[in-house]
């Protein structure tokens, strides 16, 4: 993610092909800019008692973030001059 850019809210469930959708997503942060200017991954919940709730995690290098692929999330604006580099992995439970 370049300086000043962000990632829009999304999930990885294919609504028309549920059997081909991943069950679990993993973000592995390789580079995140300076410690003072970390971007966040915001998870959005929209069910039951969790409706309209958000959960924020700092995008720190060398950390894995594993979550259900049906949870919408976005990455906040990169305030650093450096790139944010994340690997996005998707897994299906067989």
C-alpha positions as CSV (number, residue, x, y, z in Angstrom):
1,X,0.0,0.0,0.0
2,X,1.6,3.3,-1.1
3,X,1.8,6.4,1.1
4,X,-1.6,8.0,1.4
5,X,-3.5,5.0,0.1
6,X,-5.8,2.6,2.0
7,X,-7.7,-0.7,1.3
8,X,-11.5,-0.4,1.0
9,X,-13.9,-2.6,3.1
10,X,-14.2,-6.1,1.8
11,X,-14.6,-9.8,2.6
12,X,-13.6,-12.9,0.6
13,X,-16.8,-14.8,0.5
14,X,-18.1,-15.3,-3.0
15,X,-21.8,-14.8,-2.6
16,X,-22.7,-16.8,-5.8
17,X,-20.1,-19.6,-5.2
18,X,-20.1,-20.3,-1.4
19,X,-18.5,-23.8,-1.9
20,X,-15.5,-22.1,-3.6
21,X,-15.1,-19.4,-0.9
22,X,-12.3,-19.5,1.6
23,X,-13.2,-20.2,5.2
24,X,-10.1,-18.5,6.8
25,X,-8.0,-15.5,5.7
26,X,-4.6,-14.7,7.0
27,X,-2.7,-11.3,6.6
28,X,1.0,-11.5,7.1
29,X,2.5,-8.1,7.5
30,X,6.0,-7.9,5.9
31,X,6.6,-4.1,6.1
32,X,4.5,-1.4,7.9
33,X,6.5,1.8,7.8
34,X,7.6,3.5,11.0
35,X,6.4,2.5,14.5
36,X,4.9,6.0,15.0
37,X,2.8,5.8,11.9
38,X,1.3,2.3,11.9
39,X,-1.8,1.7,9.8
40,X,-4.6,-0.4,11.3
41,X,-6.8,-3.2,10.0
42,X,-10.3,-2.6,11.1
43,X,-12.7,-5.5,11.4
44,X,-16.4,-4.7,11.0
45,X,-19.1,-6.8,12.8
46,X,-22.7,-6.7,11.8
47,X,-24.6,-9.4,13.7
48,X,-26.5,-9.7,16.9
49,X,-25.0,-8.0,19.9
50,X,-21.9,-7.1,17.8
51,X,-23.8,-5.0,15.3
52,X,-22.0,-1.9,14.2
53,X,-18.9,-2.8,16.3
54,X,-15.3,-2.4,15.1
55,X,-12.1,-4.1,16.2
56,X,-8.8,-2.4,15.4
57,X,-5.3,-4.0,15.2
58,X,-2.0,-2.3,14.4
59,X,-0.4,-3.6,11.3
60,X,3.0,-4.6,12.7
61,X,5.8,-6.3,10.7
62,X,6.3,-10.1,11.1
63,X,2.9,-10.7,12.6
64,X,0.1,-13.0,11.4
65,X,-3.6,-12.0,11.6
66,X,-6.0,-14.9,11.1
67,X,-9.8,-14.4,10.9
68,X,-12.9,-15.7,9.3
69,X,-13.1,-14.8,5.6
70,X,-16.7,-13.6,6.0
71,X,-15.7,-10.6,8.3
72,X,-15.6,-7.3,6.4
73,X,-12.4,-5.4,7.0
74,X,-10.3,-2.5,5.7
75,X,-6.8,-1.1,6.1
76,X,-6.6,2.6,7.2
77,X,-4.6,5.2,5.2
78,X,-0.9,4.7,5.1
79,X,0.5,7.8,6.9
80,X,4.1,6.7,6.4
81,X,6.4,7.5,3.5
82,X,7.2,3.8,3.2
83,X,5.2,1.1,1.6
84,X,3.0,-1.3,3.6
85,X,3.5,-4.8,2.4
86,X,1.0,-7.6,3.4
87,X,0.6,-11.1,2.1
88,X,-3.0,-12.1,2.0
89,X,-3.6,-15.8,2.2
90,X,-7.0,-17.7,1.9
91,X,-7.7,-21.2,3.1
92,X,-10.6,-23.6,2.8
93,X,-11.3,-26.1,5.5
94,X,-11.9,-29.5,3.9
